[in-house]
Amino acid sequence: MLEIDGSRYSGSGTIVRQAVALAALTGRAVRIYNARVNRPKPGLRRQHAQAVEAIRQLVDGQTEGAVAGAMEFMFRPGKPAASRAFKWDIGSAGSTTALALAALPVVAFHPFSISIELHGGIFQDFAPSFYHLQHVLLPLLQRMGVEASARMERPGYVPGGQGIWRLNVVPASGVLRPLLLDAFGQVARIWGIALSSRLKEQSVSERMADSAMRALGAAGYHAGIEVVHDDKAVQAGACLAIFADLTSGARIGSDRAGAPGRRSEAIGKHVARQLLEDLDTNATLDRYGSDQIIPWAALAAGESKFRIPRLSEHIESNAWLSRELLGAEIKIEGHEMVIQGVGFRAK
């Protein structure tokens, strides 16, 4: 049984989710201890326990102690489940996108196509944005050989959650292709989505979009941001996401969710500034995609190469786990990351 210290590097739920996903793929039992030990609320939260349970369902595995509050648990993978449809409900505003990112590698190597319905939080701080998953990560995976699509049916915000979206995945045929994004090129287009729910009268979507466009304009960029008003969410909330498409074929993303006391104009400025910071480094992956792509490149056959905006603890965590569980070679020098994938094939 492989022992994983959950306090290393980021010490976050990323270690929990990624370790269990890679263990499920490789058929190795894993014991994780010190799970999220350095966080304000140590141990597994509801969304982490649900991620472990979701992966367990996908491979008909077994768990011991993987419940909310636990700082130690075990996971033993089994064989791919026969079901082609799953429904996962976090039961809180916990991140459904983080849950999907955990399950995706396992689903990508499943024997047949999978449809998943997810319930819970969709837009919040310190978690992957649905729009980033839909418009940045999934197109990258398509290049590598995984066909996946995401459709949001109802936004979900903190604290109520109750968002709903669907993920459909056609598994990879054979091994994944490596990802080569080592040339920045130029910015061809900047576009985005300004979403608000039950806040039309306050013009939240318009204010976020206008603020972001002014900040980008001051830096010499023109942006087209779609304004979206929603009335399906169970509570008021908002999110702004903007993307820069590069002539090299890369896409850089930036986003932020609304929060009580957080002004729409401040959200617009923050998202624009973050995008500009990543663009200024000539990165071909943004600060979120830089760590999310690591396990995929580690699973692929051959050398993947890209430029990252900066080194983060999440990058270090994912690189460490991909070395430990897959045996991938990962080198990071300055802004350049090179990953020698193992050419993983489903058993």
C-alpha positions as CSV (number, residue, x, y, z in Angstrom):
1,M,0.0,0.0,0.0
2,L,1.4,3.4,-1.0
3,E,1.6,5.9,1.8
4,I,0.9,9.6,1.0
5,D,1.5,12.4,3.4
6,G,-1.2,14.9,2.8
7,S,0.6,17.7,4.5
8,R,3.3,18.1,1.8
9,Y,3.6,21.0,-0.6
10,S,0.1,22.6,-0.9
11,G,-1.3,20.4,1.9
12,S,-4.6,20.8,0.2
13,G,-7.5,18.8,-1.0
14,T,-5.8,18.6,-4.4
15,I,-3.4,15.9,-2.9
16,V,-6.4,13.9,-1.7
17,R,-8.2,14.0,-5.0
18,Q,-5.2,13.5,-7.2
19,A,-3.7,10.6,-5.2
20,V,-7.0,8.7,-5.2
21,A,-7.5,9.3,-8.9
22,L,-4.1,8.0,-9.9
23,A,-4.3,5.1,-7.5
24,A,-7.6,4.1,-9.2
25,L,-5.9,4.2,-12.6
26,T,-2.9,2.3,-11.6
27,G,-4.7,-0.2,-9.4
28,R,-2.6,0.6,-6.4
29,A,-4.1,0.8,-2.9
30,V,-3.2,4.0,-1.1
31,R,-3.3,5.3,2.5
32,I,-3.5,9.1,2.9
33,Y,-2.6,10.6,6.3
34,N,-2.4,14.2,7.5
35,A,-5.2,15.1,5.0
36,R,-5.5,18.8,4.8
37,V,-3.8,19.0,8.2
38,N,-2.6,22.6,7.8
39,R,-6.0,24.0,6.7
40,P,-8.2,26.2,8.9
41,K,-10.6,23.2,9.1
42,P,-8.3,20.1,8.9
43,G,-9.4,16.8,7.5
44,L,-11.7,16.0,4.6
45,R,-14.5,18.4,3.9
46,R,-17.8,17.1,2.4
47,Q,-16.6,17.8,-1.2
48,H,-13.4,15.8,-0.6
49,A,-15.2,12.8,0.8
50,Q,-17.6,12.9,-2.2
51,A,-14.7,13.0,-4.6
52,V,-13.2,9.9,-3.0
53,E,-16.6,8.2,-3.1
54,A,-17.1,9.2,-6.8
55,I,-13.9,7.6,-7.8
56,R,-14.7,4.5,-5.7
57,Q,-17.9,4.2,-7.7
58,L,-16.1,4.4,-11.0
59,V,-13.8,1.5,-10.2
60,D,-16.0,-0.4,-7.8
61,G,-13.4,0.1,-5.1
62,Q,-13.3,0.1,-1.3
63,T,-12.6,2.8,1.2
64,E,-12.0,2.9,4.9
65,G,-12.5,6.1,6.9
66,A,-13.1,8.4,4.0
67,V,-15.7,10.6,5.7
68,A,-16.0,14.3,6.4
69,G,-13.6,15.3,9.2
70,A,-11.2,12.4,8.6
71,M,-7.5,13.1,8.5
72,E,-6.5,9.6,7.5
73,F,-8.2,7.1,5.1
74,M,-7.5,4.2,2.8
75,F,-8.6,3.5,-0.8
76,R,-8.4,0.2,-2.7
77,P,-9.3,0.3,-6.3
78,G,-11.3,-2.5,-8.1
79,K,-12.4,-3.0,-11.7
80,P,-14.2,-0.4,-13.9
81,A,-17.9,-0.2,-13.0
82,A,-20.5,-1.4,-15.4
83,S,-22.6,1.8,-15.1
84,R,-22.5,4.4,-17.8
85,A,-24.3,7.2,-15.9
86,F,-23.6,8.7,-12.5
87,K,-25.2,11.3,-10.3
88,W,-23.0,13.0,-7.6
89,D,-24.5,15.5,-5.1
90,I,-22.1,17.1,-2.7
91,G,-25.0,18.3,-0.6
92,S,-23.4,21.7,0.0
93,A,-21.8,24.6,-1.9
94,G,-18.6,22.5,-2.2
95,S,-16.9,22.6,-5.6
96,T,-18.4,20.2,-8.1
97,T,-15.8,21.3,-10.6
98,A,-13.0,20.1,-8.3
99,L,-14.9,16.8,-8.0
100,A,-15.1,16.6,-11.8
101,L,-11.4,17.3,-12.2
102,A,-10.6,14.4,-9.7
103,A,-12.8,11.9,-11.6
104,L,-11.9,13.0,-15.1
105,P,-8.7,11.0,-15.5
106,V,-10.5,7.8,-14.3
107,V,-13.4,8.5,-16.6
108,A,-11.0,9.2,-19.6
109,F,-9.7,5.6,-19.4
110,H,-13.0,3.9,-18.7
111,P,-14.1,1.2,-21.1
112,F,-17.0,3.2,-22.5
113,S,-18.6,6.6,-22.5
114,I,-19.8,8.1,-19.3
115,S,-22.5,10.7,-18.5
116,I,-22.3,12.5,-15.1
117,E,-24.8,14.8,-13.4
118,L,-23.2,17.0,-10.7
119,H,-25.0,18.9,-7.9
120,G,-23.5,21.5,-5.6
121,G,-21.4,24.6,-5.8
122,I,-20.2,25.8,-9.2
123,F,-18.7,29.2,-8.6
124,Q,-16.7,30.0,-5.5
125,D,-13.3,31.2,-4.3
126,F,-10.3,28.7,-4.1
127,A,-11.9,26.2,-6.5
128,P,-11.8,25.7,-10.3
129,S,-14.3,27.7,-12.2
130,F,-16.9,25.9,-14.4
131,Y,-16.1,28.3,-17.2
132,H,-12.3,27.6,-17.0
133,L,-13.1,23.8,-17.1
134,Q,-15.4,24.2,-20.1
135,H,-13.3,26.7,-22.1
136,V,-9.7,25.9,-21.2
137,L,-9.1,22.4,-19.8
138,L,-11.6,20.4,-21.9
139,P,-10.2,21.9,-25.2
140,L,-6.7,21.0,-24.0
141,L,-7.8,17.4,-23.3
142,Q,-9.4,17.2,-26.7
143,R,-6.0,17.9,-28.2
144,M,-4.7,15.0,-26.2
145,G,-7.4,12.6,-27.3
146,V,-10.2,12.9,-24.7
147,E,-13.6,14.1,-26.0
148,A,-15.5,15.7,-23.2
149,S,-18.3,18.4,-22.9
150,A,-19.8,20.3,-20.0
151,R,-23.2,22.0,-19.9
152,M,-24.4,24.1,-17.0
153,E,-28.1,23.8,-16.2
154,R,-28.3,25.9,-13.1
155,P,-25.5,28.1,-11.4
156,G,-24.7,27.3,-7.8
157,Y,-23.0,29.8,-5.4
158,V,-21.9,29.9,-1.8
159,P,-23.5,29.3,0.6
160,G,-26.6,27.6,-0.9
161,G,-25.0,25.6,-3.7
162,Q,-27.6,23.6,-5.5
163,G,-26.0,24.2,-8.9
164,I,-26.5,21.5,-11.6
165,W,-24.3,20.7,-14.6
166,R,-23.6,17.7,-16.8
167,L,-20.3,16.2,-18.0
168,N,-20.2,13.8,-20.9
169,V,-16.9,12.0,-21.7
170,V,-15.9,9.7,-24.5
171,P,-12.8,7.8,-23.3
172,A,-9.4,8.0,-25.0
173,S,-8.7,5.6,-27.7
174,G,-5.3,4.1,-26.8
175,V,-2.7,6.4,-25.2
176,L,-3.0,10.2,-24.8
177,R,-1.1,12.5,-27.1
178,P,1.5,14.8,-25.5
179,L,0.7,18.5,-25.3
180,L,3.2,20.9,-27.0
181,L,2.5,24.6,-26.2
182,D,6.0,26.1,-26.0
183,A,5.4,29.1,-28.2
184,F,3.5,32.1,-27.0
185,G,2.9,34.0,-30.3
186,Q,0.6,37.0,-29.9
187,V,-2.8,37.7,-28.4
188,A,-5.4,37.2,-31.2
189,R,-8.6,37.8,-29.2
190,I,-9.8,38.5,-25.7
191,W,-13.4,37.5,-24.8
192,G,-15.3,36.5,-21.7
193,I,-18.6,35.9,-19.9
194,A,-20.1,38.1,-17.2
195,L,-22.7,36.0,-15.4
196,S,-25.0,37.2,-12.6
197,S,-28.0,35.5,-11.0
198,R,-31.0,37.4,-9.6
199,L,-29.0,40.6,-9.8
200,K,-30.2,42.2,-13.1
201,E,-31.6,45.3,-11.4
202,Q,-28.2,46.0,-9.9
203,S,-26.5,45.7,-13.3
204,V,-23.8,43.4,-11.8
205,S,-23.0,41.7,-15.1
206,E,-22.6,44.9,-17.0
207,R,-20.5,46.5,-14.2
208,M,-18.1,43.5,-14.0
209,A,-17.7,43.5,-17.8
210,D,-17.2,47.3,-18.2
211,S,-14.6,47.3,-15.4
212,A,-12.7,44.5,-17.0
213,M,-12.8,46.0,-20.4
214,R,-11.6,49.3,-19.2
215,A,-8.6,47.7,-17.4
216,L,-7.8,45.7,-20.5
217,G,-8.2,48.7,-22.7
218,A,-5.7,50.6,-20.6
219,A,-3.2,47.9,-21.3
220,G,-3.8,48.1,-25.0
221,Y,-6.3,45.2,-25.5
222,H,-9.8,45.2,-26.8
223,A,-12.2,42.6,-25.2
224,G,-15.6,41.4,-26.0
225,I,-17.5,40.2,-22.9
226,E,-20.9,38.6,-23.1
227,V,-23.3,39.8,-20.5
228,V,-25.5,37.0,-19.0
229,H,-28.5,37.4,-16.6
230,D,-29.7,34.2,-14.9
231,D,-32.8,33.6,-12.8
232,K,-32.5,29.8,-12.3
233,A,-30.1,29.8,-9.4
234,V,-31.6,29.4,-5.9
235,Q,-29.7,32.5,-4.7
236,A,-28.0,35.6,-6.0
237,G,-24.4,35.2,-7.2
238,A,-22.0,36.2,-9.9
239,C,-18.9,35.2,-11.8
240,L,-16.7,36.9,-14.4
241,A,-14.4,34.8,-16.7
242,I,-12.2,36.2,-19.4
243,F,-10.0,34.4,-21.9
244,A,-7.1,35.3,-24.2
245,D,-6.7,33.3,-27.4
246,L,-3.1,33.3,-28.7
247,T,-1.9,32.9,-32.3
248,S,0.0,29.8,-31.1
249,G,-3.2,28.0,-30.3
250,A,-3.0,28.4,-26.6
251,R,-5.7,29.9,-24.4
252,I,-5.1,31.8,-21.1
253,G,-8.0,32.2,-18.7
254,S,-8.8,34.2,-15.6
255,D,-12.0,34.4,-13.4
256,R,-13.4,35.3,-10.1
257,A,-16.7,34.6,-8.3
258,G,-18.8,37.2,-6.6
259,A,-19.0,37.4,-2.8
260,P,-20.9,39.5,-0.2
261,G,-19.3,42.9,0.0
262,R,-17.2,42.4,-3.2
263,R,-18.0,45.1,-5.6
264,S,-18.6,44.3,-9.3
265,E,-16.0,46.8,-10.4
266,A,-13.4,45.2,-8.1
267,I,-14.1,41.8,-9.6
268,G,-13.7,43.2,-13.1
269,K,-10.3,44.8,-12.3
270,H,-9.1,41.7,-10.4
271,V,-9.9,39.3,-13.3
272,A,-8.3,41.7,-15.9
273,R,-5.2,42.2,-13.8
274,Q,-4.7,38.5,-13.3
275,L,-5.0,37.8,-17.0
276,L,-2.5,40.5,-17.8
277,E,-0.1,39.2,-15.2
278,D,-0.1,35.7,-16.8
279,L,0.2,37.2,-20.3
280,D,3.1,39.3,-19.3
281,T,5.1,36.1,-18.6
282,N,4.5,34.8,-22.1
283,A,2.9,31.8,-20.6
284,T,1.0,29.3,-22.7
285,L,-0.9,27.9,-19.7
286,D,-2.5,30.1,-17.1
287,R,-1.9,29.7,-13.3
288,Y,-4.8,27.3,-13.1
289,G,-4.2,25.1,-16.1
290,S,-0.5,24.9,-15.2
291,D,-1.2,22.5,-12.4
292,Q,-4.4,20.9,-13.8
293,I,-2.6,19.6,-16.9
294,I,0.3,17.9,-15.1
295,P,-1.3,14.4,-14.5
296,W,-2.6,14.4,-18.1
297,A,0.8,15.1,-19.5
298,A,2.2,12.5,-17.2
299,L,-0.2,9.9,-18.5
300,A,0.4,10.8,-22.2
301,A,2.9,9.1,-24.4
302,G,6.0,11.3,-25.1
303,E,7.2,14.7,-24.2
304,S,4.8,17.6,-23.3
305,K,6.2,21.1,-23.1
306,F,4.6,24.4,-22.1
307,R,5.3,27.7,-20.4
308,I,3.8,28.5,-17.0
309,P,3.3,31.9,-15.4
310,R,4.9,30.9,-12.1
311,L,5.7,28.0,-9.8
312,S,3.0,27.3,-7.2
313,E,2.5,24.8,-4.4
314,H,-0.3,23.1,-6.5
315,I,2.1,22.6,-9.3
316,E,4.6,21.1,-6.9
317,S,1.9,18.8,-5.4
318,N,0.7,17.5,-8.8
319,A,4.3,17.0,-10.0
320,W,5.2,15.1,-6.9
321,L,2.2,12.8,-7.1
322,S,2.7,12.2,-10.8
323,R,6.3,11.1,-10.1
324,E,5.3,8.9,-7.2
325,L,2.3,7.1,-8.7
326,L,3.1,7.2,-12.4
327,G,6.9,7.4,-12.6
328,A,6.7,10.4,-14.9
329,E,9.7,12.7,-15.4
330,I,9.0,16.3,-14.7
331,K,11.4,19.2,-15.1
332,I,10.6,22.9,-14.3
333,E,13.2,25.5,-15.1
334,G,12.0,29.1,-14.8
335,H,8.8,29.4,-16.8
336,E,9.3,26.2,-18.8
337,M,7.8,22.8,-17.8
338,V,8.7,19.6,-19.6
339,I,7.0,16.3,-18.7
340,Q,8.0,13.0,-20.1
341,G,4.8,11.0,-20.0
342,V,4.6,7.2,-19.4
343,G,2.2,6.3,-22.2
344,F,-0.5,4.9,-19.8
345,R,-2.9,2.4,-21.1
346,A,-6.1,1.2,-19.4
347,K,-5.8,-2.4,-18.1
